[in-house]
Amino acid sequence: MLSKVGMWDFDIFLFDRLTNVMVQEDYHSQNPYHNAVHAADVTQAMHCYLKEPKLANFLTPLDIMLGLLAAAAHDVDHPGVNQPFLIKTKHHLASLYQNVSVLENHHWRSTIGMLRESRLLAHLPKEERQDIEQQLGSLILATDINRQNEFLIRLKTHLKNQDLKLEDAPDRHFMLQVLKPKGKSKIALKCADICNPCRLWEMSKQWSERVCEEFYRQGDMEQKFDLEISPLCNQQKDTIPSIQIGFMTYIVEPLFEEWANFTGNTPLSENMLNHLRRNKTKWRSLLHKQHSSSSSRSTDHSVQKTENEEQTLNEGGTL
Ligand SMILES: [Zn+2]
């Protein structure tokens, strides 16, 4: 099983059944989506991305460790609800992080807590430890879906100007993440975090059902406490196919197309884009079936909704 870990079609669910280990304790197993299996899945995807020649040729052992550690810990202690929910229920995390990247800040600070407790880096000088903690922070904070466009624009500009110098630590950190000094794995982590639509249909579909189940649970809670139901969280209106088509069209496709530009259309990038397109076609046909079976409705709300999905996903999404 472990010999297959570097292959894109790796079955993470089988891996979970076989091993049932990982950073598990600090993830909430009752979350349908944001649990240790998601963390393991993102880490496995990250491992595949770090092997892409365009990156691998320049990565230092520290880059690799940071990339994998950030992937494994990027959603640690996720409560299974999104930032708007934490803000409107006046959750202590929302006030602690002043309503900005609330979950991602919490994942990062929790990771630092675990790291310090483990004393994994205790042998390093203080400055180096602080530097590693900051780099982990910028990688994890980059997974905030609200910052998707910021990273995408930067990546596009770099690719257009052909000015990514992977010999330089800052550009490497950017591609691991995509920002300032020391950064190149951010983009890789962002891709790993939202790569579900690029997996084989059987796995991709399970992820879609899981994430929607988590959204619907939040919607049920909001309804129960008489709060406005958040975007994507209304089981009666927001169907899985329509949520997925919007997510793929506005969030996943643009990022993975640029990733393929960066990696230079490697077999992995082509494999991912092929899965993405095939999966989108399947969701479209499922959406179509839903519509034909509910033909008594005169207005096609779901189709209209996918048109407005980008805004909604940016407001409510948090993967
Ligand atoms: Zn995630």
Residues whose N, C-alpha, C, O or C-beta is under 5 A from the ligand:
A	BS01	ZN	D75 D193 L319
